Structures are given as C-alpha cells and as structure tokens.
Amino acid sequence: MTRLLSLATVTLLLAGCAGEQRVVPQLPDRTLEAPDGRRHSTVALAARGAVFVVAPATLSSVDDQRDWGTHLDATRSGRAALVFVEDFGPSWFEDTVLEEMREQYDPRGGVVMLIDPEGELRDALGVPEGDVVVLVYSAERRLLKTIAAKPTREAAASAWAAIAGRRGR
C-alpha cells in the first residue's frame, strides 16, 4: 500500500512538472475574436508586453478568473495589455457562456477577452486543458513568467513587475 502511494505521488509530481514545462517560450501568432466580434492578434496585443490569463470557460474557473481580474487590475501599471483567453473546449454550455460574455464585455474597459472556440490557442501556448494559468510576455513575445497558482495580489503584482523589469533592461 505504501509503495502504491509512493508511486502515485511520483506520478503526480512528474505530471505536474511536465505541465509546467509544456508552456512555450514564444507567444504564438494567432488571431481570435472578442465577444463584440472584433478580431485581435496575439502579436498586436503583446506589442507593449502582455499578461494573458488562460482559462476554461467553465463554472469551476469563474472564481479564479474574477479574482485574477480583480488583482491584476488593482496592481496594473504601465501600458501592457491584459488579455483573458476563454477556452471553450471543455465548456458544456458554450451558447450560455458566450451570451453572458457578450452582455458583460466592455472593449473600452482596458481588458481584452478572446474566445478560443476549440482550445487551439490554449494548446499552442502549452497550457494544460482545464487549468487557469497566467502567462506574461515581453513585447518581443518571449515568455517572462508563468503563474499556475491561485490568484493573489502579490502574484498579480509580480506579473506586471516581470514586464516592467524586462523593459528596464
């Protein structure tokens, strides 16, 4: 029994490490639609650096997404983009989620929301399906920081600091 638990623990640790190592070091060039129908290029969004919050469009991720949004907005500095990528791949209620996103989305609010219908951008970024992950990219589209943890004000501030530090060099 102890040996089985040890084997399970090692397997989980390896799976966790593999997930973290999967994130790609360069932001892929993709164009996705926002809830208002406008199309946005990842390259254009990252022109001044960008924080991407990649999340499944599911009820289980709503609290984390809201909390990341609150913390990132409260600690935001500079002109880097804040982008939420909504992966519809695992969603069972796409129409309902999309309708709610369209009602709540304000393109003038300083946050860009992108619809990833089949999870293609999420997959290209190397984010495991179902996870909420924050990815920080430089203006050159290089990965500066990955945050795969619960949202906190400190973690959000560290995302913006990674961009500021990169620009300062």
Secondary structure, 3 states (H helix, E strand, C coil): CHHHHHHHHHHHHHHHHHHHHHCCCECCCCEEECCCCCEEEHHHHHHHCEEEEEEECCHHHHHHHHHHHHHHHHHCCCCCEEEEEEECCCCCCHHHHHHHHHHHCCCCCCEEEEEECCCHHHHHHCCCCCCCEEEEECCCCEEEEEECCCCCHHHHHHHHHHHHHHHCC
